[in-house]
Amino acid sequence: MKARVLALALLGACSADTDPQTQLVLVADTDIPGIDLVTFDVSDLDGSVRRASAAQRMGDEGPSYVTVLREEGSLGPLRVTARALRQGASLVERVHTVSFAPDETRVVPLHLLARCVGVSCGVGRTCGESGCTASAVDALPAWTGAPPSLRDLADAAIAADAGEADAGALVRCGDAGLVDVQSDALHCGACDVSCRGQRVCSAGVCVAK
């Protein structure tokens, strides 16, 4: 039986029903300056596509996110896509293949990163925090009541690396020589990826101060 998925809905929180919901929360934070819009697409097994959009401008608080509620039938897989748009043009997209977990709300992080602009990962792969990785995701985190942000990822990485020197973060970037791509605002996460505006480089990700 094919999955039936409700139209995407822009919500500030998940359903308040006491009965457990089988749903996904698609979340996209971005470190790309000047983004006008973040869009989310979901393709179910019959190939139909549903779309929702959320304004995402520099200085906005928190990431964009939408919920996808399963009504009946198959738990998946579903193809979910987030795109960052500037003046109607797509700068970068992130794609994952995921499934629902029965009677649970799970989160699908789809953060859109400056380091992924112009990167082509090939079939079955997508660009994210760790570069090009498989687009299929088996284990999704549970919803905690707030959408995860790039700042959360940076804080977690800092905590994990506390007290340890990360020699692997030193990368030779042309005339700049060896730089720490975990903290260098001109080479954040990779050579020549600069943090613009009031942003700093933390654990290889451009985040607000």
N, C-alpha and C positions, 0 to 999 in steps of 0.2 A: 504494500500500500504506500502511496506517495505521501510525503509529509505535507501537512497544511500549516503554513506559517502566516500569522497575522501580519498586516502591514507594519513596517517599522514605525515606532513612535518615539518622539523626542520627549524624554521624561527627566525630571530632576531626581527621581528616585524610582526604585522598582515598585511593583505592585504591593499594596498594603494588605492584600487579602491574607487571611489566616491560613487558608489552604495552600500547600506548597505549589509553587509554579515551576513549570518546566520552561526555562527561558535562558537566553543569552544576553549579556550586556556587551555591546561593541563599543570600545573606548579608543579614542585617538587624541593624543597630545602631540604637539609639534614644536620644534625649535627653529622652524623656517620663518623668517621675518616677512611681514606683509601679506599673510594669508587672509583671504576674504571669506573662504568657505571650506568646510570639511563635509564631504559626502560619504554616505555609507550605502553599499549595495549588498543585497543578499540574493543568491540564486539557489532555489531548492531543486529537488530531483526532477521536476518536470521542465526545468529550464527557465521558468518565469523569474523575473527580476523585480525586486522591490527596492525602493530608494528613499532615503531621508537625508536631509541636509541640516547643518548647524553652523551658525556664524562662528568664526574663530579668528579674532583679530589680536594683534599684539597688545598685551596688557590685560586681556581677558583673564579672569580667574578660573583656573581649572580646565581640564580637557573636555572635548566634545564627546557625547555618548548617546546611544539609543538602545532600546531594548527590542528583542525579537522573541515573541511568545509562540510556543508550539501549541497547536490545538489538538491534533491527533495524528496517528499514523507513524511513519518512520521517524527515528531520532536523527537521521542525517545519512550521509554527510551533507553539509551546506558549504557553499563557497561564499565567503564574506570579503568585501573589499572596502578599504577606506582610501579616499583621495584628498589631497590638499590642492585647492584651487586659488589662483590669483588672477583676477580680471577674467574669469571664465576659463582660463587655461589650467590644465592639470600639471602640476609640478612633479608630483611623486605619488605613487600608490603602493599600498601594501595589501597582499592577498593571503588569506589562510583558508584551509579546508578544515572544518570542525563539525562536531556533532553535539546535540543536546545531551544532558545528563538527566535521567528521569527524576521529576519532582525536585530539581535543584536549579539554582540560578548561578550560572558560571560566567566568567569574564573572558572576553577575547581582546587582549591588548593589540592595537593596530597603530602604534605610535608612528608618526610620519617624520622622518629625520632628514636634516640637511645633508648628511653624509650619503643618503640614498638617492638624491636628485641626480638623474642621468645614469643611474646604475641599472644594468640589465642582468638579472640573475639566471635567466634561462627557465626552461619548462620545469614546473614543480618546485620552484624556489622563489623566495621573496626576500627583500632587503629590510633588515631591522637593526636592533641594538648590537647584534653580534655579526653584522654583515649579512651575506647571503646565506640563508638557511632553508631547510625544507618548509614548504608552505603548509603541509599537513601537520596538524597539532592534535596529539592524543589526549594530553592532560591539560585541562584548563583550571585556573584558580577559581576558588569560590568567591562570590560577591560578599564584600564586607560592609557595604553600606555607602561606600565612597569610591568613585572611579580612580584607578591607579594613574599616577602622572609620571612624567619624566623625572621630576624632582624625587619622587618615591624611589625610582630605580637608582638614581644617583646616590641617595642617602643609604640605600641598602648596599650598594657597592662600596661606599666609603666605610660602612660598618664592617663589612666582610674583610676589607683590606687594612683595617686599623692596625697600626704598628708594624706593617710589613711594607718594605720597599718593592715596588712593582717594576723590576728591571725590564720586563717585557713591554712596558709602556713607552720606552725610549725608541723613537723612530727617526731615521735620517730623512729630513725634509729639505732637499735642495740646498740653497744657500743658507738656510736657517740652521743647518747641521742637525745634531741630535736634539730632539725635543720630546717632552713628556706629553703625549697625546691625551693623557688622562686629565691634564690641568691647563694646557696651553690654549689660551683663547683664540690664537691665530691658527692653531692646528688641533682642533678638538675632535678626538676620535680617529682622525686621519689627517694627512697632510693637506694644507690649504683649505680646511673647513673652518671658517672663522665664526666666532660668536658675535653677532651684531647687536647694536642698541645697548640696552642695559642688561646684557646677559654675560654670564661667566661660564667657564668650562669646569664641570664637576664630573669626575669618573667617566670622562670621554663623551659627555652629553652637554649641550648648551642649555643652561637653565637660567631663570630669572634670579637676580640677586636676592 
